Amino acid sequence: MTSSPTDGSVSVKTESPTSFKSYSITGNIQQLLRHVKVENLVAGLSGGVVSTMVLHPLDLVKIRFAVSDGLDLRPKYNGIIHCMRSVWQQEGLRGLYQGATPNIWGAGASWGLYFFFYNAIKAYTKEGRQTELSATEHLVSAAEAGILTLTITNPIWVTKTRLILQYNSDPSSKQYKGMVDALIKIYQQEGVRGLYRGYIPGLFGTSHGALQFMAYEELKRDYTKYKNMAPEQKLNPLEYITMAALSKIFAVATTYPYQVVRARLQDQHNKYNGVTDVIRRTWRNEGARGFYKGIGPNVIRVTPACCITFVVYENVSRLLLGQYK
């Protein structure tokens, strides 16, 4: 209410629901932005780039197994070692790092943005509270961060899959010459829709990151309580590695089928009419086993990758935040 100092009368100031809602949304966004820290972006990006550079060949193997649906044009592999040896013999080290550029860009951007959004959302949720966030709140915060990250990075993942699935060893006969060439050609030939192939199963895939971060946060909290340590106290690398590995294995085992569906949607050698078509045809032709193709190399790749990422992130973020806060 407002009153004039001259006449003593009282007038009531009313606001429309629309203006109130607009103010509320704007206020919430401003409140969230106060918790944004570039240090988290840099630390996450560093972890993602380092782990991807080390372990990209295993990612190549995982995707090639994930799309192995019996087409004659695809090479046949008897296992992880046979696949890596075959690629090495045909194309050398360059073949094992086919698609590495978008993978490094994608992993760096994804981990950087994920930690960037996740920590901001988590801090925003916890603002003004003395209690720790619950497992459900960690889950929701991670899922929201995952959706934002996927929306920005999905075109990069499409180019990575397309580059990895170029089987011809002759560079001059390959459809895509590199990441930028693939982005341009996919856009020219398929439009924005082509760059966002696999986005829907990718949204389901945000549950993977959400479950992983929830498990990681809960393990870290329970461990610090067990050791009678302060929540913000730094752990040693082995402790971070153990918690990162356990949380990653839990998330992979729970959500892996979406990665098979997503890779098949993004594959240029086969055409599907959507997520339902992929699921139906995979189940009909390969059974339940088809949804877990490539899980072996995936676990072997993502577990150490996750450990490297989290150890680099925890140490880089503490270094940066210690310097700048």
Buried (B, 14 or more C-beta within 10 A) or exposed (E): EEEEEEEEEEEEEEEEEEEEEEEEEEEEEEEBEEBBBEBBBBBBBBBBBBBBBEBBBBBBBBBBBBBBBEEEEBEEBEEBEEBBEBBBEEBEEEBBBBBBBBBBBBBBBBBBBBBBBBBBBBBBBBEEEEEEBEEEBBBBBBBBBBBBBBEEBBBBBBBBBBBBBBBEBEEEEBBBEEBEBBBEBBBEEBEEEBBBBBBBBBBBBBBBBBBBBBBBBBBBBEBBEEEEEEEEEEBEEEBBBBBBBBBBBBBBEEBBBBBBBBBBBBBBBBEBEEBEBBBEBBEEEBEEEBBBBBBBBBBBBBBBBBBBBBBBBBBBBBEBEEEEE
